[in-house]
């Protein structure tokens, strides 16, 4: 009985606790529901579209840059082996130009090299090559036109697992024998560091010593003078600069963005020829050319507005700042080469990256040396008119407005004060090397001329700006066609010019037996159509010159020029009439 009462009591207590718990729980839930959850609002950046990303360099790479320091390098060269093409003498390396190698039909010779870095007393611990005695690199000449110079440029490539220098295995040493200042390329990249819209490369002055063991054993390092090291733009450099090393990267050798279906093909196309392809674009990244072809198809499809092409395939900011820099610094050899094209792996956007600034601020030096270059149409926007991409861009009012904004901003940055300060600092480094052996033997300027050119460089920005403004007012350059003999008459023809203000354009055509046009045998002014006929001259050499004039009286030369030992003679084409009345064009091949 007691047991039953106990069980009943326990049950009653359990029920009571259960009811209490349920009630308490409900009350807690009711209380919790009365408390409102508050969220602290934060501002989130908009998610970027990979195709809308602007090109930006990695500023921290330059944080410790000493722009006027000189690094001393010691290079011991020796014969290697035939399988690596290093079984050659140092004399052979320095004897042949790129043209020689092409004529011989062989790759550039190399030698084995031991690269060591240190100071003027010798290699130092902690640097590549210290205390080593066997080769850690290969060495060959580099460059195209410069390979014919007495003082060569060198490409030193450290072997895998043999260390790096500042994270680089490829070390390019440039003498810059053709330009009198010997600091222009470095100055250009040092300036680019301060332009957020452009990507640069790391540079360093280098004092090089070489010991030649290829023909016997030498016990002394020979002084090779001052060089400028420029970072090699390759997959390693892309990664170092915070870009996509898996993307497409092309070095533009001679390419005006025409489709060129017979050359620009994918690698699986039966007609693909990599050697011919790389005469236009050297492949430095991914070898899938599909994306490149899609871009070129759009650029050459005039049914697609250029603004749409720019939005889909390019970063307009990147193009206008790149072009503004070249225009204001007079670096004119950038119409169809001396640049890199880069596109991240998963992006459709292409970017221009600066390369090779030997022509940077050369106007005053060319004038002093009596060399004809950077004249006529090679200034302002007309310099880029022969490139189909740039021409289509420049025909766009909105693009020209953006370019003008970039040029104004760039002009302020390239102030005379900034340039004068930099030049003074570089002079203090360069002159002691340049005017002592071995560099003194090949210095293109006297010390007095050096002073004159250095003083004139800061003023070139204003001159280049004035030429830019003039180029907007002139008709644009055009190409002269190959003359032809038809129906017993000599047909002279050319492409039409273009005027931004849509003014009427007429042409003056001249035919002469000399490039100075002292003996003119035919001349016609006010020609409204791009073609004239004259009688067939006797067999011999002839020059045809065509100039365009708009309604305002502004004139422009043709793209064509005749090259002599003193430089370019603009606006003319040279050809021959043979004894059997055939036309042979005199073609100038630009190196």
Buried (B, 14 or more C-beta within 10 A) or exposed (E): EEEEEEEEEEEEEEEEEEEEEEEEEEEEEEEEEEEEEEEEEEEEEEEEEEBEEBBBBEEEBBEEEEBBEBBBBBBBBBBBEEEEBBBBBBEBBBEBBBEBBEEEEEEBBBBBBBBBBBEEEEBEEEBBBBEBEEBBBBBBBBBBEBBBBEBBBBBBBBBEEBBEBBEBBBBBBBBBBBBBBBBBBBBBBBBBBEBEBBBBBBBBBBBBBBBBBBEEEBEEBEBBBBBBBBBBBBBBBBEBBEBBBBBBBBBBBEBBBBBBEEBBBEEEEEEBEEEBBBEBBEBBBBEEBEBBBEBBBBBBEEEBEBBEBBBBBBBBBBBBBBBBBBBBBBBBBBBBBBBBBBBBBEBBBBBBBBBBBBBBBBBBBBBBBEBBBBBBBBBBBBBBBBBBBBBBBBBBEEBBEBBBEBBEBBBEBBEEEBBBEBBEBBBEBBBEBBBBEBBEEBBBBEEEBBEBBBEBBBBBBEBBBEBBEEBBBBBBBBBBBBBEEEEEEBBBBBBEBBBBEEBEBBBBBBBBBEBEBEEEEBEBEEBEEBEBBBEBBEEEEBBBBBBBBBEEEBBBBBBBBBBEEEBBBBBBBBBBBEEEEEBEEEEEEEE
